Amino acid sequence: MLIAGRCISLFAMSLSDEFWMEEALREAQRALTLGEVPVGAVVVREGRIVGRGCNRPLSANDPTAHAEILALREAGTTVGNYRLLDCDLYVTVEPCPMCAGAITHARIRRLIYGAEDAKAGAVHSTLQVLNHPKLNHKVEVRSGVLAARCMHLVQSFFRERRSEGDNSP
């Protein structure tokens, strides 16, 4: 019976992760309409979104305006604390080193991401900044949630850029 309960619990968590990743995909779509690399993020606490962000480094002229950073900033303001111990971060693409550092400092409980980033990913793909053995905070990680959709959005963006002869972002 305990095993069945555990299976149901994991199944429910999986459905919940997909639900929140859909919200992150909406944020990524927002970034796309701004002409930004389509990455989106949401921070969830106790079943509600406390922070949202979409990539904005180009439109904000700010190299730190990644989706994750913006979502963490908004969550900190909403929660009233920069420590987000009981929060989960959903992001469409594997975080970069800067964002992985911010996730660690914020003490995010869980990171759930969609597509891997073979060039700049700092969770598994290129580096292991998040959950580095020398760091004192460990984040539970789940990757691959709606990965095909997340990857398609990013690949389509860059394919279109290349066809236009635009090599920026």
Contacts in CASP RR format, 6 or more apart in sequence:
PFRMAT RR
TARGET T0000
AUTHOR 0000-0000-0000
METHOD contacts of the structure
MODEL  1
MLIAGRCISLFAMSLSDEFWMEEALREAQRALTLGEVPVGAVVVREGRIV
GRGCNRPLSANDPTAHAEILALREAGTTVGNYRLLDCDLYVTVEPCPMCA
GAITHARIRRLIYGAEDAKAGAVHSTLQVLNHPKLNHKVEVRSGVLAARC
MHLVQSFFRERRSEGDNSP
17 90 0 8 1.000
17 112 0 8 1.000
17 142 0 8 1.000
17 145 0 8 1.000
18 145 0 8 1.000
18 146 0 8 1.000
20 42 0 8 1.000
20 44 0 8 1.000
20 49 0 8 1.000
20 88 0 8 1.000
20 90 0 8 1.000
20 112 0 8 1.000
21 90 0 8 1.000
21 92 0 8 1.000
21 112 0 8 1.000
21 114 0 8 1.000
21 145 0 8 1.000
21 146 0 8 1.000
21 150 0 8 1.000
22 146 0 8 1.000
23 42 0 8 1.000
23 49 0 8 1.000
23 52 0 8 1.000
23 90 0 8 1.000
24 40 0 8 1.000
24 41 0 8 1.000
24 42 0 8 1.000
24 67 0 8 1.000
24 90 0 8 1.000
24 91 0 8 1.000
24 92 0 8 1.000
25 40 0 8 1.000
25 92 0 8 1.000
25 146 0 8 1.000
25 149 0 8 1.000
25 150 0 8 1.000
25 153 0 8 1.000
27 40 0 8 1.000
27 41 0 8 1.000
27 42 0 8 1.000
27 52 0 8 1.000
27 53 0 8 1.000
27 54 0 8 1.000
27 67 0 8 1.000
27 71 0 8 1.000
27 92 0 8 1.000
28 38 0 8 1.000
28 39 0 8 1.000
28 40 0 8 1.000
28 54 0 8 1.000
28 55 0 8 1.000
28 67 0 8 1.000
28 92 0 8 1.000
28 150 0 8 1.000
28 153 0 8 1.000
29 38 0 8 1.000
29 153 0 8 1.000
30 40 0 8 1.000
30 54 0 8 1.000
31 37 0 8 1.000
31 38 0 8 1.000
31 39 0 8 1.000
31 40 0 8 1.000
31 54 0 8 1.000
31 55 0 8 1.000
31 56 0 8 1.000
31 67 0 8 1.000
32 38 0 8 1.000
32 153 0 8 1.000
32 157 0 8 1.000
34 54 0 8 1.000
34 55 0 8 1.000
34 56 0 8 1.000
34 58 0 8 1.000
34 59 0 8 1.000
35 58 0 8 1.000
35 59 0 8 1.000
36 54 0 8 1.000
36 55 0 8 1.000
36 56 0 8 1.000
36 57 0 8 1.000
36 58 0 8 1.000
36 59 0 8 1.000
36 169 0 8 1.000
37 55 0 8 1.000
37 154 0 8 1.000
37 157 0 8 1.000
37 169 0 8 1.000
38 54 0 8 1.000
38 55 0 8 1.000
38 92 0 8 1.000
38 153 0 8 1.000
38 154 0 8 1.000
38 157 0 8 1.000
39 54 0 8 1.000
39 55 0 8 1.000
39 66 0 8 1.000
39 67 0 8 1.000
39 91 0 8 1.000
39 92 0 8 1.000
39 93 0 8 1.000
39 154 0 8 1.000
40 53 0 8 1.000
40 54 0 8 1.000
40 55 0 8 1.000
40 67 0 8 1.000
40 71 0 8 1.000
40 91 0 8 1.000
40 92 0 8 1.000
40 93 0 8 1.000
41 52 0 8 1.000
41 53 0 8 1.000
41 54 0 8 1.000
41 67 0 8 1.000
41 68 0 8 1.000
41 70 0 8 1.000
41 71 0 8 1.000
41 89 0 8 1.000
41 90 0 8 1.000
41 91 0 8 1.000
41 92 0 8 1.000
42 49 0 8 1.000
42 51 0 8 1.000
42 52 0 8 1.000
42 53 0 8 1.000
42 71 0 8 1.000
42 89 0 8 1.000
42 90 0 8 1.000
43 49 0 8 1.000
43 50 0 8 1.000
43 51 0 8 1.000
43 52 0 8 1.000
43 71 0 8 1.000
43 72 0 8 1.000
43 74 0 8 1.000
43 75 0 8 1.000
43 84 0 8 1.000
43 87 0 8 1.000
43 88 0 8 1.000
43 89 0 8 1.000
43 90 0 8 1.000
43 108 0 8 1.000
44 50 0 8 1.000
44 87 0 8 1.000
44 88 0 8 1.000
44 89 0 8 1.000
44 90 0 8 1.000
45 75 0 8 1.000
45 79 0 8 1.000
45 84 0 8 1.000
45 86 0 8 1.000
45 87 0 8 1.000
45 88 0 8 1.000
46 86 0 8 1.000
50 74 0 8 1.000
50 75 0 8 1.000
50 76 0 8 1.000
50 78 0 8 1.000
50 79 0 8 1.000
50 87 0 8 1.000
51 71 0 8 1.000
51 72 0 8 1.000
51 74 0 8 1.000
51 75 0 8 1.000
51 76 0 8 1.000
51 78 0 8 1.000
52 70 0 8 1.000
52 71 0 8 1.000
52 74 0 8 1.000
53 67 0 8 1.000
53 68 0 8 1.000
53 70 0 8 1.000
53 71 0 8 1.000
53 74 0 8 1.000
54 67 0 8 1.000
54 70 0 8 1.000
55 65 0 8 1.000
55 66 0 8 1.000
55 67 0 8 1.000
56 62 0 8 1.000
56 65 0 8 1.000
56 70 0 8 1.000
57 63 0 8 1.000
57 64 0 8 1.000
57 65 0 8 1.000
57 66 0 8 1.000
58 168 0 8 1.000
58 169 0 8 1.000
64 98 0 8 1.000
66 95 0 8 1.000
66 96 0 8 1.000
66 98 0 8 1.000
66 99 0 8 1.000
67 91 0 8 1.000
67 92 0 8 1.000
68 89 0 8 1.000
68 91 0 8 1.000
68 95 0 8 1.000
68 99 0 8 1.000
68 102 0 8 1.000
68 103 0 8 1.000
69 98 0 8 1.000
69 99 0 8 1.000
69 102 0 8 1.000
71 89 0 8 1.000
71 91 0 8 1.000
72 84 0 8 1.000
72 89 0 8 1.000
72 102 0 8 1.000
72 103 0 8 1.000
72 106 0 8 1.000
72 108 0 8 1.000
75 84 0 8 1.000
75 87 0 8 1.000
75 106 0 8 1.000
76 82 0 8 1.000
76 84 0 8 1.000
76 106 0 8 1.000
79 87 0 8 1.000
82 105 0 8 1.000
82 106 0 8 1.000
83 106 0 8 1.000
83 107 0 8 1.000
84 106 0 8 1.000
84 107 0 8 1.000
84 108 0 8 1.000
84 109 0 8 1.000
85 107 0 8 1.000
85 109 0 8 1.000
86 109 0 8 1.000
87 106 0 8 1.000
87 108 0 8 1.000
87 109 0 8 1.000
88 108 0 8 1.000
88 109 0 8 1.000
88 110 0 8 1.000
88 111 0 8 1.000
88 112 0 8 1.000
89 103 0 8 1.000
89 108 0 8 1.000
89 110 0 8 1.000
89 111 0 8 1.000
89 112 0 8 1.000
90 112 0 8 1.000
90 113 0 8 1.000
90 145 0 8 1.000
91 99 0 8 1.000
91 111 0 8 1.000
91 112 0 8 1.000
91 113 0 8 1.000
91 114 0 8 1.000
92 113 0 8 1.000
92 114 0 8 1.000
92 115 0 8 1.000
92 146 0 8 1.000
92 150 0 8 1.000
92 153 0 8 1.000
92 154 0 8 1.000
93 113 0 8 1.000
93 114 0 8 1.000
93 115 0 8 1.000
93 116 0 8 1.000
93 117 0 8 1.000
93 150 0 8 1.000
93 154 0 8 1.000
94 113 0 8 1.000
94 114 0 8 1.000
94 115 0 8 1.000
94 116 0 8 1.000
94 117 0 8 1.000
94 121 0 8 1.000
94 122 0 8 1.000
94 123 0 8 1.000
94 124 0 8 1.000
94 125 0 8 1.000
94 143 0 8 1.000
95 103 0 8 1.000
95 111 0 8 1.000
95 113 0 8 1.000
95 121 0 8 1.000
95 122 0 8 1.000
95 123 0 8 1.000
95 130 0 8 1.000
96 117 0 8 1.000
96 120 0 8 1.000
96 121 0 8 1.000
96 122 0 8 1.000
97 120 0 8 1.000
97 121 0 8 1.000
97 122 0 8 1.000
97 127 0 8 1.000
97 129 0 8 1.000
99 122 0 8 1.000
100 121 0 8 1.000
100 122 0 8 1.000
100 123 0 8 1.000
100 127 0 8 1.000
100 129 0 8 1.000
100 130 0 8 1.000
101 122 0 8 1.000
101 129 0 8 1.000
101 130 0 8 1.000
103 111 0 8 1.000
103 130 0 8 1.000
103 139 0 8 1.000
104 129 0 8 1.000
104 130 0 8 1.000
104 135 0 8 1.000
104 137 0 8 1.000
104 139 0 8 1.000
107 137 0 8 1.000
108 139 0 8 1.000
109 139 0 8 1.000
109 140 0 8 1.000
110 139 0 8 1.000
110 140 0 8 1.000
110 141 0 8 1.000
110 142 0 8 1.000
111 123 0 8 1.000
111 130 0 8 1.000
111 139 0 8 1.000
111 140 0 8 1.000
111 141 0 8 1.000
111 142 0 8 1.000
112 141 0 8 1.000
112 142 0 8 1.000
112 143 0 8 1.000
112 145 0 8 1.000
113 123 0 8 1.000
113 141 0 8 1.000
113 142 0 8 1.000
113 143 0 8 1.000
113 144 0 8 1.000
113 145 0 8 1.000
113 150 0 8 1.000
114 143 0 8 1.000
114 144 0 8 1.000
114 145 0 8 1.000
114 146 0 8 1.000
114 147 0 8 1.000
114 150 0 8 1.000
114 151 0 8 1.000
115 144 0 8 1.000
115 147 0 8 1.000
115 150 0 8 1.000
115 151 0 8 1.000
115 154 0 8 1.000
116 124 0 8 1.000
116 125 0 8 1.000
116 143 0 8 1.000
116 144 0 8 1.000
116 147 0 8 1.000
117 125 0 8 1.000
117 126 0 8 1.000
118 125 0 8 1.000
118 126 0 8 1.000
119 125 0 8 1.000
119 126 0 8 1.000
120 126 0 8 1.000
121 127 0 8 1.000
122 128 0 8 1.000
122 129 0 8 1.000
122 130 0 8 1.000
123 129 0 8 1.000
123 130 0 8 1.000
123 131 0 8 1.000
123 141 0 8 1.000
123 143 0 8 1.000
124 141 0 8 1.000
124 143 0 8 1.000
130 139 0 8 1.000
130 141 0 8 1.000
131 138 0 8 1.000
131 139 0 8 1.000
131 141 0 8 1.000
144 150 0 8 1.000
161 167 0 8 1.000
161 168 0 8 1.000
161 169 0 8 1.000
END
